[in-house]
Amino acid sequence: MKDICALSAAELSTAYAGRALSPVEVVEAVLARVEQADALLAATWALDPVRALRDARASEARWFAGTQNGPLDGVPVTVKEMIATEGVARPLGTAAGDMTPQPRDAPPAARLREAGAIVFAKTTNPDYGMLSSGLSSFHRLARNPWDPHCTPGGSSAGAAAAAAAGYGPIHIGTDIGGSIRLPAGWCGIFGLKPSFGRVPIDPPYIGRVAGPMTRTVRDAALAMAALSGVDERDYMSLPPKRIAWTDLNHKVAGLRVGLLTEAGCGLPVDPEIAEAVMRAAGLLEAAGAIVEPVQPFLTRAMLDGLDRFWRIRFLDQTRDLPPERYARILPYIRAWLEPARDYDGLAAYTGFDQIIRMQEAGAAAFARFDFWISPTAPVVAFAAEKASPLDDPARPFEHIGFTVWSNMTGQPSASINCGFTAAGLPIGLQIVGRRFDDLGVLRFAHGFEQLCPIDRPWPRPWPDREEKVA
């Protein structure tokens, strides 16, 4: 038998149906993996083994009776700490957070539980989800399983680390500028940012989505079948639509694919990343896709305007905090925020207006294509202790130029592994689809997954390794 913790959700469902495994055995194995690895990785928070085993026994009974809720019944999952779960606090990754237990599950957690999935833990994230790293004033420092000296990325930091380390097959993150795709790329997993509104979320906000982070595309599709269920709390969600989420076997031949190799602003692309993306484009061309270089449309004004607007928004969210609580926020975040105190109404408006400019430019640029591919990030995973690649709060978003625009245009996008650096760090390929074509992105990613399988074992950075992290 394969390592239980390495089994996909699809494999677990088959094993449950054939009584080769039970949900209780699987949850016990996953809890043992967390105990083995999380002292180093710091991927989880609010671990609840008592409820997990209780839910596993209930799922086992359903499978034995033939009354299971579907393919996710009994599958261990985590949800990001910023997604509310009943009875658990939602501190938003910050020591300034509110520790009041939440009254009910947010939509993603509710849909998973309804499908029989076992939510056994929350996963860690940085203060307010504002960083592409695992640095937090509340949680322990999250680390990358491929190299614990490096960040797993963020803000869905713990989710990405948990997926790469085998804490079960499905982990739910959130994304407003790259927070699913960046850590997915840096941890060598698959991460899907669905179309805006496809997965109901509470509270909703422009560009903010929840989506699956998995080792396989098929597991992400299984998760989407549950996550895309209706919830009236999300007043910005899309109308219900029947989608054949697991119908993934479609060829890439004939698809029109734009190849974006420069973001338009921000950090230059590392040579090893550029080389891996070009190899990926070659694989797609060899499979019959029509790959054509495209020019970036993201501008310095767009990225700076969005940065300015986000600072103002965050100032509004934190301005009523008592001084002693405000002082607990990560110093990097406070240094990023403080300039917003001098912005006026025009600065706020022109910042927000850059979202519209991205939408206009993105629609025009994408018109001739079915998909675009690009690096997920211009750089590989950086030092775990850094807040961002430059570690400079005055230039916090120089690495999100490939990811942020599809949040603003609402397009579905994903990161999938396309290789490794000479040092063994994963490299992510971003796939962006047309608006609302979430299934198309999954199908395209599944096709690429067959063309470019991961060619090395998943990491095992347990304490028995010789090297130690200070």
C-alpha angles and dihedrals in degrees: 000000000000118000103287092223090057095055117112122233089252090054092047092052091052091047092050092049091051093042090237087128137012128217088244092059091047096048090048090052093048092048089051090052091051091050089049099048112020098079084071104031101039090204099143139060131179092021108190110193094164094058091038093057092043090053090045091056090050090050091048089055091051093051091048090050094045091240099112117151094234141290094318094055107123095006113136113236138170130210127208115263090242090064108084120241123187115267095007127103120245105213093166091229094292134112085223090061131119113258095197111130111249117249096222146358119281113238098270093051092043093052092049093051091048087055090054096252115150112236099202100165147001119241127231128255137174125263109308089341089279099132136068090224142065095254111129138165089217109033127055115263110281117222137200115254091216090058118359091204087068133070121255087219126241174031085287086046102144093042092058093045091048092051094049092046095050102251088154128304106277131052126172121219137170130234134195100153106003104315094137100034100043096055090039089056094046093047097044097242135118117264126181124202101194125212112287107274096014093109113042113234135180121246096025121204138171109290095358117130140162121223146159127278112197144147093246136039091230091059090052089052091051089051092049091056087064101032095053092063118124123271121172093208089078103073090179096054124120122256114270113275132182107236126179091227097176096047093103106143101106126131125243092217112120096014116135107232126185116212112214112189100165126048095213094242140016130048121001117248116263111245093238090053092048090050093050092050091050089051089052091051089051091053091052092048091050088053091055104266117141103235119191128175115246132196122241118252099189110106135196089249091055095050094043092046092052090047089052093049093048090051090053092046091050091047088057091050094052106031094095095052114116110252093250091056094043089054090060093065114105108277092232090057092048091049089051092049102045098077089062090072088075097048120109132209093273090055089052094048096046089047093054091043090066088071088062091047090054091050093051095046093043094052092051095045095048098046098101098043141076093204143359125215127199142144110294089221133005092230137041125246110304132207113312093231094058121096092212137353092272093032087216118128089202089062103031103147105045090119101051099070093109096046111033100067095063089057089057095044090046093232122150114248139169143190122226130176114262101171147311137268121246086261091056100254118142123251121211128216114205120217118195123189137191118283112289094004095120092142090052091055091050092049093048091047091048090052091050090047088061092048095047112027119180104268100202139054120272113262123270105195095168123151091261090074114106098235118075131206115225 
